[in-house]
């Protein structure tokens, strides 16, 4: 990993503290942890994890750029779908994992322009550092609407309205499953001694059991002769959707993320899984490097999410590429509204829309899944190009 920029002394100290926490938990657990638990600690350990610590994550100065960081046109187009959901249910929005707050600001401003401002805009955010950034962003970009925003510590007991989750499912802790000729295994984390005698984190497999074994068997994973097939199970995502199903009285969830339907997710050629780490705009494959300083993600199995929603009583109302969804929601019309402004601004906006919608960029890789209750009208974001049949 010599190509990665080195962390600061303070960042390395924070990572060392998290390593000590993981080491202690490994000792208490008998020397082995499922990867899902390691990922949970690496991302969310209070004060030390990637999302719960104080490191800058989004934008050019962070580790990655999300769609709202590219252009406000993403939120402006999404607002058309949010408006339809609110008018069919209740004038409320909850955004899960709001990043820097740019999407919240863009949505609120566009909904105001449309004459459909939500009575409340809840943000479910666990990171104190990100809450502070969201507060500042809203105060700067939408001061007249900031008073409508409330920060939540947990899912509400009951909710009606629109739920928005952009790039949330991909950072939920996943189990790693290994299929070999001699059976199914769960890949986890153990301690090993390095060449210098220092303790380090290492992979360790145990026979799969319980829910991991049950779900892995149902997938009929390939078992390469003389080799292995490694993939992910996002059981946390299934449970999260089921928890929302218990609370959503009326409205819809709009889940935006990168991933595939099951038939494309578990291809024989994808034998190394989809797990990726991001550090200062560099992608790499070592989740044990500098714990707490890297984002760790896995692509989403949208079929599994849709199944969990259906089993919990929600309606699966639409599944489309991000490009098709944004076109249906009028992203090009939003772009044209910028045409009256300075030409350079329009060109930048057009380039951002191309990145959001081009097949070789985010347009095909990212998908939008809509789950609803109590809405009968077709959702406009899926009016053309709905791929429900692919799930």
Helices and strands as residue ranges (DSSP letters): H 9-28, E 33-34, H 35-44, H 67-70, H 73-88, E 92-96, H 102-113, E 120-124, H 128-141, G 146-148, E 149-152, E 159-166, G 169-171, E 175-180, E 183-193, E 199-207, H 210-219, E 228-233, H 235-247, E 248-260, H 262-265, E 276-279, E 282-284, E 295-297, E 300-301, H 302-311, E 315-321, H 322-328, H 331-337, G 338-340, H 343-357, E 366-373, G 380-382, G 388-390
